[in-house]
Amino acid sequence: MKADAVRGHLDGLLLAVLEQGPLHGYAIIAAVQQRSGGALELRTGTIYPALQRLERLGLLSSSWQSSGERRRRCYELTDAGRHTLAGERTAWNEFTTAIGSVLNPTTPPPGLVT
């Protein structure tokens, strides 16, 4: 899938993946790829700046966690992030309904001669 397809929806994707609990960056990338059936492949150069921006906005919080000798920054949703995710879902549903009604109309629009 083209990278342009994700533009404008990255925040919602990241928030949705983190809804189930804290994850570190690579796990977030893997979760998006797995949940999309491999159609979406996010790059680290895209995801980390977005995660930092979402944290600055108060939608995520982060903490360092150790796994063996490796330390990873894990991100999780805040209450504001959960609220924003609900809004993202509403906006996405409205968008897909509108586009779907144009691309796959069930009845011809009024005034259209067929």
Sequence and secondary structure as in RCSB ss.txt:
>XXXX:A:sequence
MKADAVRGHLDGLLLAVLEQGPLHGYAIIAAVQQRSGGALELRTGTIYPALQRLERLGLLSSSWQSSGERRRRCY
ELTDAGRHTLAGERTAWNEFTTAIGSVLNPTTPPPGLVT
>XXXX:A:secstr
  GGGTTTTHHHHHHHHHTTS EEHHHHHHHHHHHTTT     HHHHHHHHHHHHHTTSEEEEEEEETTEEEEEE
EE HHHHHHHHHHHHHHHHHHHHHHHHHS SS  TT   
